[in-house]
Amino acid sequence: MVTRWVSRLFDDRYAWLRLTLLALSGVGYLLMRADVAEPYATIDWVFAAVALSLVPLHARWPLAGALASSLVVGLAVCFGEAAPVVPEVGATWAVLELALRAPIRRVGIGVAALATAHLLDHLPSDLLTWLYDVAITVGVPTLIGINIRSSHQLARQAEQRVAVEAHAARTGERAAIARELHDLVAHHVASMVLRVGVARHVLHDADPRVTEVFDDLHSSGTAALADLRRLVAVLRNPAMVADGSAYVPIEPGALPAALASTVDRAVRSGLTVDATIDPAVAGLDTVRGLAVLRLTQEGLTNVAKHAGPAARARLRVRMVDEAVHWEITDDGGGVRGTHAEPGHGLTGMRERVEVLGGTLTAGPDGTGWRLRTVLPAGVRQ
């Protein structure tokens, strides 16, 4: 806990906070000096003020701040009359900030400059004291800064490794799903489409209603197979998602026609659908447009599944202040009632809506059922 707190304290994001506290401590020291035996002369106040004014440099330009602080220490040692406490503390902290963020070569330059400044205070013969002074005021902050920086680098590398491993795991999962879709689902769909096509040609003298059903099955299966192939391509190439070219089954602006086609397909299956589609949905971004299309397809499928082909459904898609108001209701078809249990389709619809910042409302509505959501304004593609 203590180590984590110290590591966060010396994060680059809190550099200004650290330096503000440093400046305030320097001002407090100058205001509350109790050592009147060694009073500050004007030149000492000047050096202290200059040292405090250099504090902002440590955050923006750490090497320049360290060199300037070392120069002030050297001048204060040579020309000052009192011990240059404020300049020395400022220079020590400057070396620490330098070690936290600068390359080793620049750190070495700053350390050499401050060590030279301290050497001026111990010439000509007090070299042992100088070594001790340098070890405490230069060596310790340098080691602390390098150690903290190394810890931050190790933490970032660990995060990168976790991210790379997670990405590799997701890529593997996507590849496995792609194989399953290709080997199982797509294979069976292709087989069904082929058999329906054969039946269309073999039963050339069949009832026109049967032929119409075969034609609808063949076109639906062909479209589903094309969608599956595109989805497999996306799963096998994640870059298609990362660069914004992810699979979108409709072109921008074609949403009204796609919704009308979905309603027409539901009507051909036996449902009675009263659809009101705002033409303004043609200006939707592709993400919300795809969501509206999928919600409509799944919603009408649920009506047929739970209320039966004799049900009456009502679809409303409106644009209000750039938000999409979507709703499907049905009369229950005399069989649905209020006991219908939500399945995986409803769960998928809710997840799709929540990703876009909306909330899906589903529940009984008289003798039937109602699905409703509002998709808030999104970023245009």
MOWOUR-V94779 format. One record per helix or strand of 2 or more residues. SS is the DSSP state (helix for helix, strand for strand). FROM is the first residue (numbers start at 1). TO is the last residue. If there is no record, write none. Layout:
BEGIN
SS/FROM/TO
SS/FROM/TO
END
This chain:
BEGIN
helix/2/9
helix/12/31
helix/36/38
helix/42/53
helix/55/60
helix/62/79
helix/85/101
helix/104/119
helix/127/202
helix/208/236
helix/239/242
helix/255/268
strand/272/277
helix/279/283
helix/286/306
strand/312/320
strand/323/330
helix/332/334
helix/344/355
strand/361/365
strand/368/375
END
